[in-house]
Amino acid sequence: MATKSTPTTRQSIEAQVRAQVYAAMGLPIPRKVNAPNPLLVNVSARHAHLTQAAVEKLFGAGHTLTPKKWLYQDGYFAAEEMITLVGPRSRVISNLRILGPCRDVNQIELAYTDSIALGIRNVPTRISGDVKGSAPGLIMGPEGTLELDEGIIRAAPHVHMSPADADFYGVKNGEMMRLNVGGPLAMSFDRIQVRVGDGIKLEIHIDTDEGNACDLRPDTPCELLKL
């Protein structure tokens, strides 16, 4: 008598392939190896998000951002344009990359060590877009300067995911998750904020300080868990 076989799906095939890759590398297989999408953990270096009005103020009337490199998330890019951020006592960070497309608010994202180098000690840790009451600063471009009353933050660790990923992990937008990072400096991040959106790829962002602390490398095993 014929037995009923389990249908082969793209997800199941990808899960088998990922398991074989981990085994070949001698790495532990994550418990979420059958997730609908592969998990990517990226280090997000300091950068700026600007409004179109700010771009024109800094680079000239009618100027638009020029894509230099497309990012992992579709439609987002690192621009050719860079600015200079001026802190107290004229300390500066030059060649600060702008990410596009333009946004509704101006926002500068720094790591903690960046803010110390600038002499800014009151940079709050916020989720992107939450700039109310954050640190002020001065930014300079080739055609002008712009004083920000607020907008400088340290980006909170977060995970971008699609509704399908959110369903798989059993989480909702705004909830917190845990990221376990393996390797010689293994550690856990227990406040990875969930950001759900249509058409979004599964991706965790941590800053350069956090990436250096856990010695994150392309082959570092990582696991995302519901708290």
N, C-alpha and C positions, 0 to 999 in steps of 0.2 A: 504494500500500500504506500502510495506516495505521501511524503510529509510536506507540510506547508513550510516554505522557506521564508526567511525575513527579507523583504525587498531591499535591494541595494540602492542607496541614495548617494548623491554627491557628498552630503555631509558625512555619511558613514565611511565612504572611501577616503575623504580628507582626514578623518579621525584616525583611520588605520595607517595612513601615510605618515601623519605627525607622530604617532606612537613608534613607528619603525625608525623615524629620524632621531627621536630622543634616545631610543635604545642603541642605535649605531654610535651616537655621541657619548654614550655612557652616562646619560643624564636621567634623573628620575622623571617618570611620566606624570605630568600634572593630572590631578583628579578631574579637571575640567577639559580633558583632551577631546571630548566629544562635543565641545561648544560649537555653535553654528558658525562662528568666525574666529580666526586666530587672534590671539592677544598680542598687541604691540605696546611696548613701554618705551617712550621717547623722552629724552632730556630736552627741555625747552629752555634755550638760552635767552638772556635778556633781549627784549625787543619792544617795539612801539606799535600801537594801533591808533590811527588818526582819523579824524573826520575829513571830508573833502575840503571843507573850509580851512582847516589847519594845513592840509597839504598845499593849498594855494597860497596861504600866508607864508609858508616856509620856502616854497619852490617857485612861486610866481603864479599869476592869474591864469586859469585854465589848465594848469598842470594836473596830470593824472598819474597814478602810480604805474610803474613799468614792471611787469613780472620778470623776476630773475630766475627763480626756482619754484616749481610747483610743489606744494606740501602734500603730506599723506592724505589729508582730507580733501575731497574733490572741491575745486573752486577756490581754494586758499593758496596763497603764494607768498614767498619772500620777495620783496621788491628790490629793485636796483637802488632806490633812494634810501639814504641814511641820514640821520640827524645827530646833533651833539646835545647831550643832556648836561646841564650845569647845576651843580649842587652848591651848598654853602661854602664860603671862602674860596669860590672860583674853582673848586674841584670839578672835573669834567669826565664824562664817558663819551668818547667820540666814536664815530662809525656805528651808531646804534641803528640796527636794521628795522625798517618798517615792514609790517606784515599786512597784506591786503586780502580782500578788498577793504575799502574804507568802512568805518563804523559810525555809530551815532554819537559816541563819546570818545574823547581822547583818553588813552590809557597807556602807561609805561609799566612794563613788568620787569622787575629786578629780582635777583637772588639776594639773600641777606648780606652776603659779602660785598655785592655791588653797592648796596645802600650804605654800608660802612665806609667803603672807599670814597663814596660821594660826600660823606659827612651827614647823611640823612638817617636819623635814628628812630624815626616814628613812622616807618613804612608798615602799614598793616597787612596781614595775610588775608586775602579776599579771593572770592571766586571771580572770574573774569566778568567785567561789566558792572561790578559793585564798587564804584569809585567814590561815593558820597563820603565826604570827610576824610579822604585819604590824603597822602602827602602832596604838597605843592612842588613846583619846580619850573625851570626855564629851559626851553628847547630852542635850538638854533638850526636854521637851514641856510642854504646858499643865498636865499633872497629875503630872509627876514627872521624874526624871532617871535616866540609865543610864550607868554607867561601862563602857566597852569596853576589855578587856585587849588586844584585837586587832580588826582589821576595817577599818582605813582603808588603801585601796590607790589606786594609779593604774592604771586599767584598760588592759591591753595592747590595741593595735589588733587587731581581730578581724573575721571575716566569718561571719555566720550563713547556713547554706544547708541545703537539703533533700538527701536522698540522690540525687535526680535531678540537682541542680546539681553535687554532688560527682562523680558519674559523668561529667558533661559536661566538667568542668575537670580530671578525672583526679587528684583529691586525696582524702585520707582525713582523718577527724577528728583534730585535733591538728597537722596539717602546716602549714607556712608558705607563704604566697603573696605576690606582689608587687602593689601597687596603684600604677598610674601615674596621676598627676593632671595634667591639662593646665592651660591658662590662663597668665596673665602670671607666676605664681609656680610654674610647673610643677616637680614633684618626684615622687619615688618613695618608697613605704613598702615596705621589703623584708621585714618581719616581721609580716604579717597572718595571725594564727592562725585556722585553720579550725575551726568549730564546727558539726557536722552534727546535724540533728534532724528527726524526722518532723513534717510540718505547718509547717515553718519557711520563711519567705520570704527570698529572697536579699537580704542587707543587711549593709553594712560599718559598723562603729562606730569613729569616732576621737573624741578628746576635743577640748575647745575650744582648747587650745594648738595641737594639730595642725591643726585646721580653720582657725585664724587664720594659721598658718604658710604654708599652701598657698592661702589666700584662697578656700576652698571656697564655691561658690555653686550655686544650683539648676541653672544651665546649664553648670557646669564639666564638661568631658568627662573621664571616668574609665574606666580599663581594668583589669580584674583578670586576672592571669596566674599560671600555675603556675611555680614557680621551676625 
